[in-house]
Amino acid sequence: TPVSVAATASHSTAAVITFESAMVDVGTVTKGESAAKKVTFTNTGKEPLTISNIKASCGCTTVQGWQQTVAPGQQGSFELKLDTARFMGAVTKTVDVESNAANGMVRLSLKALIWSPVTINPPMVSFGSVLKGTKIEPRSVEITVTDTEPLKIAGAAGNNPYFQTELKPIEEGRKYQ
Protein backbone atom coordinates (compact mmCIF):
# COMPACT_ATOMS: atom_id res chain seq x y z
CA THR A 1 0.00 0.00 0.00
CA PRO A 2 1.39 3.43 -0.91
CA VAL A 3 2.58 5.64 1.91
CA SER A 4 2.07 9.35 1.50
CA VAL A 5 2.09 12.49 3.51
CA ALA A 6 -1.46 13.74 3.16
CA ALA A 7 -2.08 17.43 2.60
CA THR A 8 -4.53 19.05 5.00
CA ALA A 9 -7.22 21.49 3.93
CA SER A 10 -4.99 24.44 4.86
CA HIS A 11 -2.16 22.93 2.77
CA SER A 12 -4.20 21.79 -0.24
CA THR A 13 -1.54 23.10 -2.63
CA ALA A 14 1.42 21.65 -0.72
CA ALA A 15 3.87 19.07 -2.04
CA VAL A 16 3.04 15.48 -1.06
CA ILE A 17 5.72 12.78 -0.97
CA THR A 18 4.43 9.27 -1.77
CA PHE A 19 6.45 6.05 -1.49
CA GLU A 20 5.26 2.70 -2.85
CA SER A 21 5.84 1.25 0.65
CA ALA A 22 7.24 2.37 4.00
CA MET A 23 9.27 -0.90 4.06
CA VAL A 24 12.38 -1.07 1.85
CA ASP A 25 13.45 -4.73 1.65
CA VAL A 26 16.92 -5.43 0.24
CA GLY A 27 16.42 -9.20 0.62
CA THR A 28 19.11 -11.70 1.64
CA VAL A 29 22.70 -10.44 1.56
CA THR A 30 25.93 -12.25 2.41
CA LYS A 31 27.57 -10.85 5.56
CA GLY A 32 30.24 -8.29 4.68
CA GLU A 33 28.72 -7.34 1.31
CA SER A 34 27.03 -3.99 0.79
CA ALA A 35 23.25 -4.15 0.55
CA ALA A 36 21.87 -1.39 -1.70
CA LYS A 37 18.37 -0.49 -2.82
CA LYS A 38 17.08 2.33 -5.02
CA VAL A 39 14.06 4.02 -3.43
CA THR A 40 11.62 5.80 -5.72
CA PHE A 41 9.01 8.35 -4.63
CA THR A 42 6.44 10.53 -6.38
CA ASN A 43 5.42 14.13 -5.69
CA THR A 44 1.62 13.68 -5.70
CA GLY A 45 1.07 17.26 -4.53
CA LYS A 46 0.64 20.52 -6.41
CA GLU A 47 3.90 22.29 -5.50
CA PRO A 48 7.55 21.34 -6.11
CA LEU A 49 8.85 18.88 -3.51
CA THR A 50 12.30 19.53 -2.04
CA ILE A 51 14.04 16.94 0.10
CA SER A 52 15.92 18.82 2.80
CA ASN A 53 17.57 15.91 4.62
CA ILE A 54 17.58 12.13 5.01
CA LYS A 55 18.72 10.74 8.37
CA ALA A 56 19.50 7.07 9.02
CA SER A 57 19.13 5.58 12.51
CA CYS A 58 22.56 3.95 12.28
CA GLY A 59 25.97 4.86 10.88
CA CYS A 60 25.81 1.53 9.06
CA THR A 61 23.25 3.03 6.66
CA THR A 62 24.19 5.65 4.08
CA VAL A 63 22.09 7.57 1.57
CA GLN A 64 23.22 8.77 -1.86
CA GLY A 65 21.59 11.13 -4.32
CA TRP A 66 18.91 12.55 -2.05
CA GLN A 67 19.49 16.28 -2.65
CA GLN A 68 16.79 17.09 -5.19
CA THR A 69 13.62 18.98 -6.04
CA VAL A 70 10.83 17.10 -7.81
CA ALA A 71 8.04 18.78 -9.80
CA PRO A 72 4.37 17.89 -9.14
CA GLY A 73 3.48 14.53 -10.70
CA GLN A 74 7.15 13.58 -11.21
CA GLN A 75 9.30 10.89 -9.60
CA GLY A 76 12.56 11.17 -7.72
CA SER A 77 14.84 8.57 -6.16
CA PHE A 78 17.79 7.99 -3.88
CA GLU A 79 19.86 4.95 -2.92
CA LEU A 80 20.09 3.38 0.53
CA LYS A 81 23.18 1.30 1.40
CA LEU A 82 23.56 -0.93 4.45
CA ASP A 83 27.00 -2.07 5.63
CA THR A 84 26.38 -5.68 6.70
CA ALA A 85 29.76 -6.40 8.35
CA ARG A 86 28.45 -6.07 11.94
CA PHE A 87 25.18 -7.95 11.52
CA MET A 88 23.74 -11.46 11.29
CA GLY A 89 20.16 -12.53 10.70
CA ALA A 90 17.23 -10.16 10.31
CA VAL A 91 18.12 -6.45 10.50
CA THR A 92 15.80 -3.44 10.37
CA LYS A 93 16.98 0.19 10.37
CA THR A 94 14.94 3.38 10.02
CA VAL A 95 15.48 6.25 7.61
CA ASP A 96 13.73 9.63 8.07
CA VAL A 97 13.04 11.58 4.88
CA GLU A 98 12.59 15.29 5.59
CA SER A 99 11.06 17.56 2.95
CA ASN A 100 8.70 20.47 2.41
CA ALA A 101 5.80 17.98 2.07
CA ALA A 102 2.65 18.55 4.11
CA ASN A 103 4.00 17.04 7.36
CA GLY A 104 7.67 17.39 6.43
CA MET A 105 8.92 13.90 7.39
CA VAL A 106 8.28 10.27 6.40
CA ARG A 107 9.91 7.32 8.19
CA LEU A 108 10.99 4.37 6.07
CA SER A 109 12.22 1.00 7.38
CA LEU A 110 15.19 -0.66 5.68
CA LYS A 111 15.06 -4.44 6.08
CA ALA A 112 17.67 -7.09 5.22
CA LEU A 113 18.45 -10.71 6.03
CA ILE A 114 22.20 -11.04 6.58
CA TRP A 115 23.57 -14.50 5.80
CA SER A 116 26.96 -16.05 6.53
CA PRO A 117 28.28 -19.55 5.80
CA VAL A 118 29.24 -19.83 9.49
CA THR A 119 28.08 -18.29 12.76
CA ILE A 120 30.26 -17.76 15.81
CA ASN A 121 28.61 -17.64 19.22
CA PRO A 122 29.48 -15.65 21.21
CA PRO A 123 30.94 -13.36 18.54
CA MET A 124 33.52 -11.97 21.00
CA VAL A 125 35.39 -13.33 24.04
CA SER A 126 36.68 -11.11 26.84
CA PHE A 127 39.23 -12.07 29.49
CA GLY A 128 39.02 -8.71 31.30
CA SER A 129 41.98 -7.26 33.20
CA VAL A 130 44.46 -9.95 34.24
CA LEU A 131 47.67 -9.72 36.27
CA LYS A 132 50.80 -11.12 34.66
CA GLY A 133 51.37 -14.76 35.59
CA THR A 134 47.74 -15.40 36.56
CA LYS A 135 46.26 -18.64 35.25
CA ILE A 136 43.22 -17.86 33.10
CA GLU A 137 40.37 -20.28 32.50
CA PRO A 138 39.85 -20.99 28.80
CA ARG A 139 36.94 -19.44 26.95
CA SER A 140 34.98 -21.23 24.23
CA VAL A 141 33.11 -20.16 21.15
CA GLU A 142 30.90 -22.36 19.03
CA ILE A 143 31.30 -22.26 15.24
CA THR A 144 28.24 -23.52 13.38
CA VAL A 145 28.15 -24.08 9.62
CA THR A 146 24.94 -22.51 8.27
CA ASP A 147 25.61 -23.31 4.62
CA THR A 148 23.63 -26.20 3.14
CA GLU A 149 26.87 -28.06 2.39
CA PRO A 150 29.18 -29.25 5.19
CA LEU A 151 32.30 -27.11 5.63
CA LYS A 152 35.51 -28.54 7.07
CA ILE A 153 37.23 -25.98 9.26
CA ALA A 154 40.92 -26.90 9.37
CA GLY A 155 42.04 -24.61 12.19
CA ALA A 156 41.60 -21.46 14.21
CA ALA A 157 44.18 -18.78 14.90
CA GLY A 158 44.40 -15.51 16.75
CA ASN A 159 46.52 -12.46 16.03
CA ASN A 160 47.75 -12.08 19.63
CA PRO A 161 50.86 -14.21 20.42
CA TYR A 162 49.89 -14.45 24.12
CA PHE A 163 46.74 -16.44 23.33
CA GLN A 164 46.56 -20.02 22.12
CA THR A 165 43.69 -21.43 20.09
CA GLU A 166 42.53 -24.99 19.78
CA LEU A 167 39.83 -26.24 17.41
CA LYS A 168 37.67 -29.22 18.44
CA PRO A 169 35.16 -30.76 16.02
CA ILE A 170 31.80 -31.39 17.70
CA GLU A 171 30.11 -32.57 14.51
CA GLU A 172 32.55 -32.70 11.58
CA GLY A 173 31.50 -30.32 8.79
CA ARG A 174 28.75 -28.73 10.90
CA LYS A 175 29.81 -27.67 14.39
CA TYR A 176 33.13 -26.83 16.03
CA GLN A 177 34.36 -25.43 19.36
Number of C-alpha atoms within 10 A of each C-alpha: 7 9 16 22 19 18 19 11 8 8 15 14 14 23 29 28 32 21 22 14 16 18 15 21 16 18 13 14 19 15 20 16 13 13 22 20 16 14 16 14 20 21 26 24 25 16 18 19 26 20 19 15 14 19 15 19 13 11 9 14 20 17 18 12 11 18 13 14 17 19 17 18 15 14 16 19 17 16 14 21 17 24 16 21 13 9 16 17 12 12 13 13 16 18 21 16 18 18 21 18 26 21 18 17 18 19 16 19 17 22 19 23 19 22 20 16 14 15 17 14 13 10 9 8 10 6 9 5 6 9 7 6 6 7 8 9 7 9 9 14 15 17 21 19 21 15 13 8 10 14 16 13 16 8 11 11 11 9 7 7 7 6 9 11 12 9 16 16 16 13 11 13 14 19 20 19 16
